[in-house]
Amino acid sequence: MSEHKPERIAKVIARAGLCSRREAERWIADNRVRVDGKTLDSPALTVDDKSVIQVDGQPLPQAQETRLWRYHKPTGLVTTHSDPQGRPTVFEKLSPTMGRVISVGRLDLNSEGLLLLTNDGELARRLEMPSTGWIRRYRVRVRGTVDQNNLLSLENGATVGGIKYGAIKANLDSETRTNAWLTVALAEGKNREVRKIMEHLDLRVNRLIRLSYGPFQLGKLQRSQVDEVPNKILRDQLTENGRKTMGRFRGAGWAKAKKWPKQIRTFKKSTLNLKNTQK
């Protein structure tokens, strides 16, 4: 727990790595959390270092140093800790030596590529927020006729099924008689956003690979491989001009990444071998 100012109970639980802040709020609503012997029914409580916190009758684990991993998620795994349909999950395939981790955002069952994992639920929540300005970049294989004008129109955003999506940058990289490869970049990362936008353009996605999430790249990670981001690199990537603008990071600060205009105009090629992705 922080040694500084008091914090909301859900934020403290998330920072301990048990879950996200949103999940912590649900746990509180389900009467799973006690503070100083009293069962909570609302997350509107501020706690400090002296507060005795229990979750499911167990003391809150001592917060560890924040850690972040890059993981090359293969297809066929769902990004959840427990799947009602009994499908294999990302987390049951990870090494137990990592301890309990949560994902920064999700990749659906049939999507692959870079998935960030962390032991800090508060960090995960921060990195998922569109306000960070972090760009998610994908290689997308689609079936259908690609209209360049339709792709350009996505830079103004789109409304699909009553849901408004922000600006999306989509480039046509290659095309055959049956498929086309696109590079797609976006900042929001709403549920199944790329697939829904492509369907809106009458394109069917048959392969989707996340290449990067903000400054973190898939690079040469092999499928199912996990690689921890060194603490120094984590601090450097998440801090801008030495200012702590996104809250406290254990032992360091983190900050907003570069905003959309600078990142989206660059639209660099990924370090992932594109020949392999097009097989």
N, C-alpha and C positions, 0 to 999 in steps of 0.2 A: 504494500500500500504506500501511497505517497507520504513523505515526511513533511509535506508542506501544508497547504490549505486543505480544509475538508472538501470532500467530493460526494457526488450523488452515489447512492448505493449500487445502482446498476452499472455505473462506470467503473467502480472499484471491482465488482465481480468480473466484468469483462477484462479488465487489466490483469486479473489473476490468471487469465487464460482458460477459464472454464467454458466460456461461451461469448457470443456477441452481446452488446448492450441490449439490443432488442430482445434477444432470447432471455437475458437476465430479467427484463421487465415482465416477460411471460412467466418465468419461474416465480417471481414475486406474486403475481396475480394468482398463481396456483398454490400459494401458501407454502412454498418450498424454502423460503429464506427467513431466518431469524436474526435479529440484531439485539444484543444485550438481553437475550432470553425472550424477546417478544416477536411473535410471528407477524411478518409484514403483509399488508394487503395493498400497498401502494408504493411505487418507486420514488415518491416524493419525499425522500429522506436523505439527509446529508450525514455522512459518517466521517470519523477521523481515526487516527492511529490507535486510540484507546477503545474503539468500538469492537465488540466481540461479534463476529459475523459467522453464521453457520448456513450451509446449503445442504439440504437433505440430511440434517443432523450432524454433518461433518464440518470441522473448522475450515474456513476459507484458506486454500493453499497460499503459502507465502509467494508473493510476486517474484518471478525470476527476471533476469535480464531479457529484454525484448530480443527475439530472434526472428529471422525471416529466411525462407527457403524458396528457391525456384524449383518447380516440379514440372516434368514433361508428362502431362496427363495423356494417356492413350484413350482411344474410344472404348466404349463398353463399360465405363465406370460412371456412377452418379456421384455428384459432389454433395454428399450428405453423410452425416454420422450414422444414420439409421434409415433404411429405405423400407417402407411398408410393403413394397412388392418383392422384397427379398433379393433385389439385384445387387451385384458387387459394388462396393463403394470405394472411393478414393482413399479414405482414411484406413480402411482395414488392410490395404495393400502397403501401407507405409511401415517403416521400421519402428518397432516399439521404443527404440532408444530415443526417438524424437520427442516422446511425451505426447501430451494432448495438444493438437494444433487445430486451427480452423483456417478456412480458405478466405482469401481476399476476392470476393465475388465468386462466381461459379462458371463452370463450363458444363453444358448439358451432356447427356449420355453419348451422343454421336459426335461431339466436338472433341478436339484434341489440342495439344500445344501447351503454352505456358500457363501455369496456375501458381499463384503466390500463396504460400502457407506461412502462418505465424502463430506463435504461442500467446500473442497479445490481442485479445478481442477488441480493445479500444483502437489499437493501430489498424486492425482490419477494417473497422467501421470508418475510420478517417480516410483510408486509402480508397475505399469504395465510393466516397462522396464525389459527385460531379464537380463540386467546387474546387477540388484539387487541380482541375484542368489537365489531369493525366490522360494521355491518349492510349487507347487500346487499338492495336493494329493486328489485322488478320490477313491470311491468304485464304481465298474462298473459291472453290470450284463449283461452277453452276452449269445447269443444263437449260438451254433456251437461247433466244436471240437477244444479244446485249445491245441496247441502244445507248450510245454515248451521251446523248442529250438527257436521257433519263438519269444516268449516273451523275451528270453535272447538276441536275436539279436537286439532288440530295444535299448539296452544300447549303441549301436554304432550309433544311429540315423536311420532315414529312409527317403526315398524320395517317395512321393505319389502325383501323378498328377503333377509332375514337381516341387512340393514344398518340400524343405528340412526341416526336423524336427530334432531337437537336441536329445540328449540322453533322453531316457524314461525308467523308472524302472517299470516293471510290474510283479506282483506275483500272482500265482493262489492260491486262498484261499480255495475254496470249489467247488465241481462239482456234478451235478445230471445228470439224463438222458436228461434233457431238457435245463438246464441253468448252467452257471458257474459264480462264483463271483471272480473278480480280484481286487487287490489294485494297483493303477497306480499313479506314481509320475513323474512330468515333471517340467521344469523351464521356458519354453517359453510361453505356453498358447495361441498358435495361434488359429484362428477361427475354432471351431469345431474339434480341434486337436485330442482329444481322440476318437471321433466317426470315424474320417477318418482313423486313425491308425488301429483301430479295424476292420474296413471294409477291409483295406489292408490285414489283416490276415484272411479274410473270417469269421469274427465274427460280429454278428449284436447286437448292443447295445440296450437293452430294458429298462435299468434303469441306470442313471448316477447321482451320489451324490458327490458333492465336500465336502471333509472333512476338508480341511485346505488350507490356503493361507499364505505362509510364517509362521510366529510364531502364527498366529491367527487361532483358532480352531472353528469348528462348535459346538463341545461339546454337551451340552444338550439343545441347543436352539430348541424350538418347531417350527413347520412349521409356517411361516409368523411372527414369533417373531423377534423383533429388540432389540439389547442390545448395548448401547454405551460403547466404550472402554474408561475407565478412562484416563484422561490426563496424569497422572503419568505413567501408564502402556504403553500408546502410546509412551511417550518419552523414556522409558526404552527399549522397543522392537525395536525402530527405531534408537537407538544410540548405537554405538559400541565403547567401550573404551573411551567414552566421547568425541569422535571426530565427528565433523560435516562434513561428506564426501559427502552428497548428496544435498547440498544447504541449504537454510534457511527454518526453520519450525517456525511458529509464536510462539515465547516464548521458543523455544527449537530447537535442531538440530535433524536431522535424518541421518541414515547411512546405509551402505550396510549390509544386513543380511549375515549370514554364507554362504559360498560358497557351491556349489553342492556336492562335495565329502563328507563333514561331514554330511550333511543332508540326502543325498540319501542312505548312508550306514546304517544309523540308521533305517529308514523306520518303525517308531513306529506304533503300533496299535492306531487307533483313539479312542477318548473318547466317540464317538457316539456308542450307543448300536447296535452292529452288528446284533443281532437277529432281531431287528425291521427292519433293512434295507433289510433283506433277506426274509421278508414275501411276 
